[in-house]
Amino acid sequence: MALAFDNSYARLPEKFYTRQDPVAVPAPDLAVLNTGLAADLGLDTTELTADILAGNTVPEGAAPLAQAYSGHQFGHWSGQLGDGRAILLGEVITPDKQRFDMVLKGAGRTPYSRGGDGRAWLGPVLREYLVSEAMFSLGVPTTRALAVVTTGEEILREDTYPGAILTRIAASHIRVGTFQHFAAANDLEALEILVQHVITRHYPDAKGALGLLEGVIKAQANLVTKWMGFGFIHGVMNTDNMTISGETIDYGPCAFMDGFDPEQVFSSIDQMGRYAWDQQPDMAAWNLTQLASCLLPLIDNESEAALVKARAALEQFSVIYEAEWLKVFRAKLGLVRAEDGDASLINGLLTRMAASGADFTATFRALGNGTAGTHITNPGAWDSWAQGWHARLGRETGDTVAVMNAANPAIIARNYLVEDAISAALTGDMAPFFRLNTALEKPFDDVAEFADLRVIPEPSTKIYQTFCGT
C-alpha cells in the first residue's frame, strides 16, 4: 500500500526522534474504521487493512519514528519523556493539500518507554476513539481516531485485558514538551529548527519565535474556552499533553461533567485538584509560560528585552480567553450582542447550578425549551436569575432558541455511557459502542432514537474517577 506521505518531521535532525518500526502483534483484527475520516484524508478504505493499522506491515512511503520530548507533569519537571508507546508512521497529504500525522498508539516499546510495555488495551483505546470523535462533532479542535485494531495479545495492567492499537490523526504531535526537550539541553540550534518547522506547518504568518508564541497563545485560549463551555475536563494538562497546534490530545482520565462543580476532578492521580475544571485556564497559562521560557533566547538577544516581549505576549492570554469565554457562554444563553452585564449574568447562572449540583449539559440544553428551572433546587434563586435573563433576551433581535440549541448539545460522551460501551466490547459486543458513536456524531440534534442516551445518570450510576490506562 502506498499512501500520499510526505514526512517533514522525519527530515529534521535525528536528535528529534528515534527511527523505529512498530512492534508486530500476533493476530491483528480490525475492530473499528472511521470511513468518514478516511475519505477526508483521501485514503482507500479497502487498503486500510488490520496488518497496516497494527503496524505489522509498514506502508510504502512511511518513515516510522518515535518522537523525543520532555516536560512537566503535575508541575514537576520530569525530564525526558517521549513517545513510549506511539509510532509516527508519517504525514498524510490530503486531496486538498492539508498535512496530518498518522500515529499508531500502542505500537510497542520504544527507547522512551521508561520501563513500560509500549502497548495499550482495548478500554482506553475505545474511550479515546469515542471522546475524541465526540469532541470533533462538538467543534472542538482535537486529534481524531481513524481506526481501532485488536492485537490478539493480553495486556497486563491491574488485570489482563485484550490488547489494541489506535490509529490517531493530528495536525501534528509537536508539544510544549518538544520545545522543553531542547531548551533543557540548551540546544539553541535545535530550537531554531523547531521554531521554523512549526511556523511553516502551523503559523505561516508568524514572524519569528515571538510570533509563534503569540499564535500558540491564541490557539490555546480558543481551545480551553471550548472545553469550559462543554463542561469538559482534560485531566492531565501536563506540558507534554499541550499541542502547539492547539488540538486536544491524550484522552486519558478525561470526562464531561454531570452535576456542575467548578472544582470537579476525575483523574485518579490528580489528588490536589491541579487540573480541575475551573483551574484549566490557569494551567494553560502556566504551560504557555513554560513555552515562552524556552523561546526567550530566540525572541531577543537581550535577555531583559526578551522577558518584556514574552510577558506582554503572555498577558494577552487572559484578554483573549475572557473574550472567547464570553462569546462561548453568551451563545449558551442565546445571546449574540455584547452588553456590559453579560459576565455577571453568566456567572449568576453558574453559581446557582453549582449550589444545586445541576447537570451541566442538561441544564444548558433546557434553556432552549424553558425547563432549565427544574434543574435548580432553589426556585427563588432561579426566578431571580431568570427575570434578568429574559429581560436580556428581549434585547436580542435574532432567533435566541436557535442560538442556544446550536451552542448547547443534547448529548455528550457521558462517563457512564462510555464505560457501558467499553464493558460490552470486552465481552465481544461492539453494538453499544457503534450506537453511541453514531449518536455522538450529531450532538446538537434531539434524535428520538437516542433519547435513552440523553438521560442524566442517577447518583448510583455516576462515575467519579477516570484512569489513564497505562
C-alpha positions as CSV (number, residue, x, y, z in Angstrom):
1,M,0.0,0.0,0.0
2,A,1.3,3.5,-0.9
3,L,-0.1,6.5,0.9
4,A,0.4,10.1,0.0
5,F,3.1,10.5,2.6
6,D,5.5,13.5,2.8
7,N,7.4,13.2,6.1
8,S,8.7,16.6,7.0
9,Y,9.3,15.7,10.7
10,A,11.5,12.8,9.6
11,R,13.6,15.2,7.7
12,L,14.5,17.1,10.8
13,P,17.8,16.1,12.6
14,E,17.8,12.7,14.2
15,K,18.0,14.3,17.7
16,F,14.3,15.0,17.3
17,Y,13.3,11.3,17.2
18,T,14.3,7.7,17.1
19,R,13.6,5.8,13.9
20,Q,11.7,2.6,14.8
21,D,9.2,0.3,13.2
22,P,6.1,-0.7,15.2
23,V,6.5,-4.0,17.0
24,A,4.5,-6.7,15.3
25,V,1.4,-8.2,17.0
26,P,0.3,-11.9,16.7
27,A,-3.3,-11.6,15.5
28,P,-4.4,-8.1,14.3
29,D,-8.1,-7.7,13.7
30,L,-9.9,-4.5,12.5
31,A,-12.5,-3.6,15.1
32,V,-13.4,0.0,14.1
33,L,-12.7,2.0,11.0
34,N,-13.7,5.7,10.6
35,T,-14.7,5.7,7.0
36,G,-15.7,9.3,7.0
37,L,-12.3,10.4,8.3
38,A,-10.6,8.1,5.8
39,A,-12.5,9.7,3.0
40,D,-11.5,13.2,4.2
41,L,-7.8,12.1,4.3
42,G,-8.1,10.7,0.7
43,L,-7.5,7.1,1.9
44,D,-8.9,4.0,0.2
45,T,-10.6,2.1,3.0
46,T,-10.1,-1.2,1.2
47,E,-6.4,-0.8,1.6
48,L,-6.5,0.1,5.3
49,T,-6.0,-3.5,6.5
50,A,-5.6,-4.7,10.0
51,D,-1.9,-5.6,9.2
52,I,-1.2,-1.9,8.3
53,L,-3.2,-0.4,11.1
54,A,-1.5,-2.7,13.6
55,G,2.0,-1.9,12.3
56,N,2.7,-5.4,11.1
57,T,3.1,-4.0,7.6
58,V,4.7,-0.6,7.1
59,P,3.1,1.2,4.1
60,E,5.4,2.3,1.3
61,G,6.4,5.9,1.8
62,A,6.1,5.8,5.6
63,A,9.0,6.8,7.8
64,P,8.2,5.3,11.3
65,L,9.7,7.1,14.3
66,A,9.2,7.8,18.0
67,Q,9.3,11.5,18.8
68,A,11.5,12.8,21.6
69,Y,10.2,15.4,24.1
70,S,10.4,16.3,27.7
71,G,8.1,18.0,30.1
72,H,6.5,19.0,33.4
73,Q,4.0,16.5,34.9
74,F,1.7,17.9,37.6
75,G,4.0,20.9,37.9
76,H,7.2,18.9,38.4
77,W,10.0,18.6,35.9
78,S,10.2,15.0,34.6
79,G,13.0,15.4,32.1
80,Q,12.9,13.3,29.0
81,L,9.6,11.6,28.2
82,G,9.0,10.9,24.5
83,D,6.7,8.5,22.7
84,G,6.8,5.5,24.9
85,R,4.1,3.6,23.0
86,A,3.4,5.6,19.9
87,I,4.9,5.4,16.4
88,L,4.5,8.2,13.9
89,L,4.1,6.4,10.6
90,G,4.3,9.5,8.5
91,E,2.4,12.6,7.4
92,V,-0.5,12.1,5.0
93,I,-1.2,14.8,2.4
94,T,-4.9,15.1,1.8
95,P,-6.5,15.8,-1.6
96,D,-6.9,19.5,-0.5
97,K,-3.1,19.6,0.4
98,Q,-3.5,19.5,4.2
99,R,-0.9,17.7,6.2
100,F,-1.8,15.3,9.0
101,D,0.2,12.9,11.2
102,M,-0.8,9.3,11.3
103,V,0.3,7.7,14.6
104,L,-0.2,4.2,15.9
105,K,-0.8,4.4,19.7
106,G,0.1,1.1,21.5
107,A,2.6,0.1,18.8
108,G,5.2,-1.4,21.2
109,R,8.2,-0.4,23.2
110,T,10.5,2.5,22.2
111,P,13.6,3.9,23.7
112,Y,11.3,6.3,25.6
113,S,9.1,3.7,27.2
114,R,10.8,4.1,30.6
115,G,10.0,0.5,31.7
116,G,6.5,0.4,30.2
117,D,5.4,-2.3,27.8
118,G,4.6,0.1,25.0
119,R,1.1,-1.4,24.5
120,A,-2.5,-0.3,25.0
121,W,-5.6,-2.2,25.9
122,L,-9.0,-2.1,24.4
123,G,-10.8,0.0,27.0
124,P,-8.7,3.2,26.9
125,V,-8.4,2.9,23.1
126,L,-12.2,2.8,22.6
127,R,-12.5,5.6,25.1
128,E,-10.2,7.8,23.2
129,Y,-12.0,6.9,19.9
130,L,-15.4,7.9,21.3
131,V,-14.4,11.0,23.2
132,S,-12.1,12.5,20.5
133,E,-14.7,11.9,17.8
134,A,-17.4,13.4,20.1
135,M,-15.1,16.5,20.6
136,F,-14.7,16.8,16.8
137,S,-18.5,16.8,16.3
138,L,-18.9,19.4,19.0
139,G,-16.5,21.6,17.1
140,V,-13.6,21.4,19.5
141,P,-10.0,21.3,17.9
142,T,-8.8,17.7,18.5
143,T,-6.8,14.8,17.4
144,R,-9.0,12.2,15.7
145,A,-9.4,8.5,15.6
146,L,-9.1,6.6,12.3
147,A,-9.2,3.0,13.5
148,V,-9.0,0.5,16.3
149,V,-7.3,-2.8,15.8
150,T,-7.3,-5.6,18.4
151,T,-3.9,-7.4,18.6
152,G,-4.5,-10.9,19.9
153,E,-2.4,-10.1,22.9
154,E,-3.3,-10.0,26.6
155,I,-2.1,-6.7,28.3
156,L,-1.3,-6.7,31.9
157,R,-2.5,-3.7,34.0
158,E,-4.3,-4.3,37.3
159,D,-5.7,-7.4,35.5
160,T,-5.2,-8.8,32.0
161,Y,-7.1,-7.2,29.1
162,P,-7.3,-7.5,25.3
163,G,-4.6,-5.5,23.5
164,A,-5.5,-2.9,21.0
165,I,-3.9,-0.2,18.8
166,L,-5.4,3.2,18.0
167,T,-4.6,5.0,14.7
168,R,-4.6,8.7,15.7
169,I,-4.7,11.6,13.2
170,A,-3.4,15.0,14.2
171,A,-2.3,18.2,12.6
172,S,0.9,17.4,14.4
173,H,2.1,15.8,17.6
174,I,4.5,18.7,18.5
175,R,4.1,19.7,22.1
176,V,5.2,22.3,24.5
177,G,7.4,19.5,25.8
178,T,9.1,19.2,22.5
179,F,10.5,22.7,22.9
180,Q,11.3,22.0,26.6
181,H,13.4,19.0,25.4
182,F,15.9,21.1,23.6
183,A,15.7,24.1,25.9
184,A,16.7,21.9,28.8
185,A,19.8,20.8,26.8
186,N,20.5,24.5,25.9
187,D,20.4,23.4,22.2
188,L,19.6,26.7,20.5
189,E,20.2,25.2,17.1
190,A,17.5,22.6,17.6
191,L,15.2,25.2,19.0
192,E,15.6,27.4,15.9
193,I,15.0,24.5,13.6
194,L,11.9,23.5,15.6
195,V,10.5,27.1,15.6
196,Q,10.9,27.3,11.8
197,H,9.3,23.9,11.3
198,V,6.3,24.8,13.4
199,I,5.9,28.2,11.8
200,T,5.9,26.6,8.4
201,R,3.5,23.9,9.4
202,H,1.0,25.7,11.7
203,Y,1.6,29.5,11.8
204,P,2.9,30.6,8.3
205,D,2.1,34.3,9.1
206,A,4.1,34.3,12.3
207,K,7.2,36.4,12.5
208,G,9.9,34.5,14.4
209,A,9.7,33.0,17.8
210,L,7.6,35.8,19.3
211,G,5.0,35.5,16.6
212,L,4.9,31.7,17.1
213,L,4.3,32.2,20.8
214,E,1.5,34.7,20.1
215,G,-0.1,32.2,17.7
216,V,0.0,29.3,20.2
217,I,-1.4,31.6,23.0
218,K,-4.4,32.4,20.8
219,A,-4.9,28.8,19.8
220,Q,-4.8,27.5,23.4
221,A,-7.1,30.3,24.7
222,N,-9.6,29.3,22.0
223,L,-9.3,25.6,22.8
224,V,-9.7,25.9,26.6
225,T,-12.8,28.2,26.3
226,K,-14.4,25.4,24.3
227,W,-13.5,22.8,26.9
228,M,-15.1,25.1,29.6
229,G,-18.3,25.6,27.5
230,F,-19.0,21.9,27.3
231,G,-18.0,21.0,30.8
232,F,-15.0,19.0,29.6
233,I,-12.1,18.2,32.0
234,H,-8.9,17.1,30.3
235,G,-7.4,15.6,33.5
236,V,-3.7,15.7,32.6
237,M,-2.8,19.1,31.3
238,N,1.0,18.4,31.5
239,T,3.3,20.3,29.2
240,D,3.8,17.1,27.2
241,N,0.0,17.0,26.6
242,M,-0.3,20.5,25.2
243,T,0.0,20.6,21.5
244,I,1.5,23.6,19.6
245,S,-1.3,23.2,17.0
246,G,-4.0,23.9,19.6
247,E,-5.6,20.5,19.4
248,T,-6.9,18.4,22.3
249,I,-4.6,15.4,22.7
250,D,-4.2,12.4,25.0
251,Y,-7.7,11.4,26.2
252,G,-6.7,9.5,29.3
253,P,-8.5,10.4,32.5
254,C,-10.8,13.0,30.8
255,A,-14.5,13.4,31.3
256,F,-17.5,15.6,30.7
257,M,-19.1,16.8,33.9
258,D,-22.5,15.6,35.0
259,G,-23.5,17.6,38.1
260,F,-21.8,21.0,37.9
261,D,-19.0,21.5,40.3
262,P,-16.3,24.1,39.4
263,E,-13.7,22.1,41.4
264,Q,-14.6,18.8,39.7
265,V,-11.7,16.4,39.2
266,F,-12.0,13.0,37.6
267,S,-8.4,11.8,37.2
268,S,-7.4,9.2,39.8
269,I,-3.9,10.7,40.0
270,D,-4.9,14.4,40.4
271,Q,-5.1,14.3,44.2
272,M,-4.7,18.1,44.7
273,G,-7.1,19.2,42.0
274,R,-4.4,20.9,39.9
275,Y,-6.4,20.2,36.7
276,A,-9.9,20.7,37.9
277,W,-12.5,22.3,35.6
278,D,-12.0,25.8,37.0
279,Q,-8.2,25.5,37.0
280,Q,-7.8,24.7,33.3
281,P,-7.4,28.3,32.1
282,D,-4.7,29.0,34.7
283,M,-3.0,25.7,33.8
284,A,-3.0,26.6,30.2
285,A,-1.4,29.9,31.0
286,W,1.2,28.1,33.2
287,N,2.1,25.7,30.3
288,L,2.4,28.7,27.9
289,T,4.8,30.3,30.3
290,Q,7.0,27.2,30.1
291,L,6.9,27.5,26.3
292,A,7.8,31.2,26.5
293,S,10.8,30.4,28.7
294,C,12.1,28.0,26.1
295,L,11.8,30.7,23.4
296,L,13.4,33.6,25.2
297,P,16.8,33.3,23.6
298,L,15.2,33.4,20.2
299,I,12.8,36.2,20.9
300,D,15.5,38.7,21.6
301,N,19.3,38.6,22.0
302,E,19.0,40.8,25.1
303,S,17.6,38.8,28.0
304,E,15.7,41.7,29.6
305,A,14.1,42.7,26.2
306,A,13.1,39.1,25.6
307,L,11.4,38.9,29.0
308,V,9.5,42.1,28.4
309,K,8.2,40.9,25.0
310,A,7.4,37.4,26.3
311,R,5.5,38.8,29.3
312,A,3.5,41.1,27.0
313,A,2.5,38.2,24.8
314,L,1.6,36.0,27.8
315,E,-0.6,38.8,29.3
316,Q,-2.7,38.5,26.1
317,F,-3.8,35.0,27.1
318,S,-6.2,36.3,29.7
319,V,-7.5,39.0,27.4
320,I,-8.2,36.5,24.6
321,Y,-9.5,33.9,27.0
322,E,-12.0,36.3,28.6
323,A,-13.3,37.5,25.2
324,E,-13.7,33.9,23.9
325,W,-15.2,32.7,27.2
326,L,-17.9,35.5,26.9
327,K,-18.6,34.5,23.3
328,V,-19.0,30.9,24.2
329,F,-21.2,31.4,27.2
330,R,-23.2,34.2,25.6
331,A,-24.2,31.8,22.9
332,K,-25.2,29.2,25.5
333,L,-27.6,31.8,26.9
334,G,-29.0,32.7,23.5
335,L,-27.1,36.0,23.3
336,V,-25.2,37.3,20.3
337,R,-24.9,41.0,21.1
338,A,-22.4,42.1,23.8
339,E,-23.5,44.0,26.9
340,D,-21.5,45.0,29.9
341,G,-23.5,42.9,32.4
342,D,-23.2,39.7,30.5
343,A,-20.4,38.2,32.5
344,S,-22.4,38.8,35.7
345,L,-25.4,37.2,34.2
346,I,-23.5,34.1,33.1
347,N,-21.8,33.7,36.5
348,G,-25.1,34.1,38.2
349,L,-26.4,31.0,36.5
350,L,-23.2,29.1,37.1
351,T,-23.4,29.9,40.8
352,R,-27.0,28.6,41.0
353,M,-26.1,25.5,39.1
354,A,-23.2,24.8,41.4
355,A,-25.4,25.3,44.5
356,S,-27.9,22.8,43.1
357,G,-25.3,20.3,41.6
358,A,-27.4,20.8,38.4
359,D,-26.4,18.7,35.4
360,F,-24.2,20.9,33.3
361,T,-25.3,19.6,29.8
362,A,-29.0,19.1,30.6
363,T,-29.4,22.5,32.3
364,F,-27.9,24.5,29.5
365,R,-29.9,22.5,26.9
366,A,-33.1,23.1,28.8
367,L,-32.7,26.8,28.5
368,G,-33.9,26.4,24.9
369,N,-37.2,24.8,25.8
370,G,-37.9,26.7,29.0
371,T,-37.4,23.9,31.5
372,A,-34.0,24.8,32.9
373,G,-35.5,26.0,36.2
374,T,-36.4,22.4,37.0
375,H,-32.7,21.7,37.4
376,I,-32.2,24.4,40.1
377,T,-33.3,23.2,43.6
378,N,-34.0,26.7,44.9
379,P,-36.9,28.1,42.9
380,G,-36.4,31.6,44.3
381,A,-32.8,31.7,43.2
382,W,-33.9,30.5,39.7
383,D,-36.7,33.1,39.4
384,S,-34.4,36.0,40.4
385,W,-31.9,35.0,37.8
386,A,-34.4,34.1,35.0
387,Q,-36.1,37.5,35.3
388,G,-32.8,39.3,34.4
389,W,-32.1,36.7,31.7
390,H,-35.5,37.1,30.0
391,A,-35.0,40.9,30.0
392,R,-31.6,40.5,28.4
393,L,-33.1,38.1,25.8
394,G,-35.7,40.7,25.0
395,R,-32.9,43.0,23.7
396,E,-31.7,40.4,21.2
397,T,-33.2,40.5,17.6
398,G,-32.5,37.0,16.3
399,D,-33.7,33.5,17.0
400,T,-32.4,33.1,20.5
401,V,-33.6,29.5,20.9
402,A,-31.7,28.5,17.7
403,V,-28.6,30.2,19.1
404,M,-28.9,28.2,22.4
405,N,-29.6,24.9,20.7
406,A,-26.5,25.4,18.4
407,A,-24.3,26.0,21.5
408,N,-25.7,23.5,24.0
409,P,-25.5,19.8,23.0
410,A,-28.4,17.4,23.6
411,I,-25.9,14.5,24.0
412,I,-22.3,14.2,25.2
413,A,-20.0,11.3,25.8
414,R,-21.0,10.8,29.4
415,N,-18.8,8.7,31.6
416,Y,-21.4,6.0,32.2
417,L,-22.2,5.7,28.6
418,V,-18.6,5.3,27.6
419,E,-18.0,2.8,30.3
420,D,-21.1,0.8,29.3
421,A,-19.8,0.7,25.7
422,I,-16.4,-0.5,26.9
423,S,-17.8,-3.1,29.2
424,A,-19.9,-4.6,26.4
425,A,-16.9,-4.5,24.0
426,L,-14.8,-6.5,26.4
427,T,-17.5,-9.3,26.2
428,G,-17.3,-9.1,22.4
429,D,-20.4,-7.0,21.9
430,M,-19.5,-3.8,19.9
431,A,-23.1,-2.8,19.3
432,P,-23.3,-0.3,22.2
433,F,-20.0,1.3,21.0
434,F,-21.2,1.8,17.5
435,R,-24.7,3.1,18.6
436,L,-23.1,5.6,21.0
437,N,-20.6,6.7,18.4
438,T,-23.4,7.3,15.9
439,A,-25.4,9.3,18.4
440,L,-22.4,11.5,19.2
441,E,-21.9,12.4,15.5
442,K,-24.9,14.8,15.8
443,P,-24.7,16.1,19.3
444,F,-26.9,19.2,18.8
445,D,-29.9,17.2,17.4
446,D,-32.7,15.8,19.5
447,V,-32.9,12.4,17.8
448,A,-35.8,10.3,19.3
449,E,-33.9,7.1,18.6
450,F,-31.2,8.1,21.1
451,A,-33.4,9.6,23.8
452,D,-32.1,7.0,26.3
453,L,-28.5,8.2,25.7
454,R,-29.6,11.7,26.9
455,V,-30.7,10.5,30.3
456,I,-29.0,12.2,33.3
457,P,-27.3,9.4,35.3
458,E,-28.5,8.5,38.8
459,P,-26.0,9.0,41.6
460,S,-25.5,5.2,41.7
461,T,-24.5,5.1,38.1
462,K,-22.3,8.2,38.0
463,I,-18.6,7.6,37.6
464,Y,-16.4,9.9,39.7
465,Q,-12.9,8.6,38.8
466,T,-11.2,8.0,35.5
467,F,-7.8,6.4,34.8
468,C,-5.1,6.9,32.2
469,G,-4.9,3.3,31.0
470,T,-1.1,3.0,31.4
